[in-house]
């Protein structure tokens, strides 16, 4: 199995962790009975961490489709490895760090780590198109 596919699998783990963190932090604030409703009144959690986990998940979802497409594209086109694999590693490592730094509330470093994840995607794209 290629490194890109292994990282794709680990990216699903990260996605699930972020979904659970977001859901658990919101549910702990609004309560389980409300979380089990249709939420028509759109009650929003107000805690700092619930907001950060929600925004971090949203941010991941903005770039995740590109990562999935590029990882699969590299494997299918027999271009796995090289700079694409390094880019995939950079993307996933940066996304893990991004979650930690965002939860800690470290703004400038968070943005730099986000930029590293984008660089990882660009590296994957260069390999795919090259």
C-alpha positions as CSV (number, residue, x, y, z in Angstrom):
1,X,0.0,0.0,0.0
2,X,1.3,3.4,-0.9
3,X,2.1,6.0,1.7
4,X,-0.5,8.3,0.3
5,X,-3.2,5.7,0.9
6,X,-2.0,5.1,4.4
7,X,-2.1,8.8,5.1
8,X,-5.6,9.0,3.6
9,X,-6.6,6.4,6.1
10,X,-5.1,8.4,9.0
11,X,-6.8,11.5,7.7
12,X,-10.1,9.7,8.2
13,X,-9.0,9.1,11.8
14,X,-8.3,12.9,12.1
15,X,-11.7,13.7,10.6
16,X,-13.5,11.4,13.0
17,X,-11.6,12.8,16.0
18,X,-12.5,16.4,15.0
19,X,-16.2,15.4,14.5
20,X,-16.3,13.8,17.9
21,X,-14.5,16.7,19.6
22,X,-16.9,19.2,18.0
23,X,-20.0,17.2,18.8
24,X,-18.9,16.4,22.4
25,X,-18.0,20.0,23.2
26,X,-21.3,21.3,21.8
27,X,-23.4,18.6,23.5
28,X,-21.7,19.1,26.8
29,X,-22.9,22.7,26.7
30,X,-26.4,22.5,25.1
31,X,-27.2,19.1,26.8
32,X,-27.9,15.7,25.4
33,X,-31.7,16.1,25.3
34,X,-31.3,19.1,23.0
35,X,-28.6,17.5,20.9
36,X,-31.1,14.6,20.2
37,X,-33.7,17.0,18.8
38,X,-34.1,18.4,15.3
39,X,-32.5,21.7,16.7
40,X,-35.0,23.9,15.0
41,X,-34.3,26.8,17.4
42,X,-30.6,26.6,16.4
43,X,-29.2,27.0,19.9
44,X,-25.5,27.5,19.6
45,X,-22.9,26.6,22.2
46,X,-21.0,29.6,23.5
47,X,-17.9,28.1,25.1
48,X,-14.6,28.9,23.6
49,X,-13.6,25.3,23.0
50,X,-16.9,24.4,21.3
51,X,-16.5,27.3,19.0
52,X,-12.8,26.5,18.2
53,X,-13.6,22.8,17.5
54,X,-16.4,23.8,15.3
55,X,-14.3,26.3,13.3
56,X,-11.4,23.9,13.1
57,X,-13.6,21.2,11.7
58,X,-15.0,23.6,9.2
59,X,-11.5,24.6,8.2
60,X,-10.5,21.0,7.7
61,X,-13.5,20.4,5.5
62,X,-12.5,23.2,3.2
63,X,-9.3,21.4,2.1
64,X,-10.1,17.8,2.8
65,X,-11.8,17.1,-0.6
66,X,-8.6,18.3,-2.3
67,X,-6.5,16.0,-0.2
68,X,-8.6,13.0,-0.8
69,X,-8.7,13.7,-4.6
70,X,-5.0,14.2,-4.8
71,X,-4.1,11.2,-2.7
72,X,-6.3,8.9,-4.8
73,X,-5.2,10.6,-8.0
74,X,-1.5,10.0,-7.2
75,X,-2.1,6.4,-6.5
76,X,-4.4,5.8,-9.6
77,X,-2.0,7.6,-11.9
78,X,1.0,5.6,-10.6
79,X,2.6,8.8,-9.3
80,X,2.7,7.9,-5.7
81,X,5.8,8.7,-3.8
82,X,8.3,11.5,-4.2
83,X,7.3,15.1,-3.6
84,X,3.6,14.0,-3.6
85,X,4.1,11.7,-0.6
86,X,6.1,14.3,1.2
87,X,3.3,16.8,0.5
88,X,0.7,14.3,1.9
89,X,2.8,13.9,5.0
90,X,3.1,17.6,5.4
91,X,-0.6,18.2,4.9
92,X,-1.6,15.6,7.5
93,X,1.0,16.6,10.1
94,X,0.0,20.3,9.7
95,X,-3.7,19.4,10.1
96,X,-3.0,17.6,13.3
97,X,-0.9,20.5,14.6
98,X,-3.6,22.9,13.4
99,X,-6.2,21.3,15.6
100,X,-3.9,21.4,18.7
101,X,-2.8,25.0,18.1
102,X,-6.4,26.1,17.4
103,X,-7.7,24.5,20.5
104,X,-4.9,26.2,22.5
105,X,-5.9,29.6,21.0
106,X,-2.5,30.4,19.4
107,X,-3.5,32.6,16.5
108,X,-0.4,33.5,14.4
109,X,1.1,30.0,14.7
110,X,-2.2,28.5,13.7
111,X,-2.1,30.5,10.5
112,X,1.4,29.5,9.7
113,X,0.6,25.8,10.2
114,X,-2.5,26.2,8.0
115,X,-0.1,27.6,5.3
116,X,2.0,24.5,5.7
117,X,-1.0,22.3,5.0
118,X,-1.7,24.3,1.8
119,X,2.0,23.9,0.8
120,X,1.5,20.1,1.2
121,X,-1.5,20.2,-1.1
122,X,0.5,22.2,-3.7
123,X,3.3,19.6,-3.5
124,X,0.8,16.8,-4.1
125,X,-0.7,18.8,-7.0
126,X,2.7,19.4,-8.6
127,X,3.5,15.7,-8.5
128,X,0.0,14.8,-9.9
129,X,0.2,17.3,-12.8
130,X,3.9,16.7,-13.5
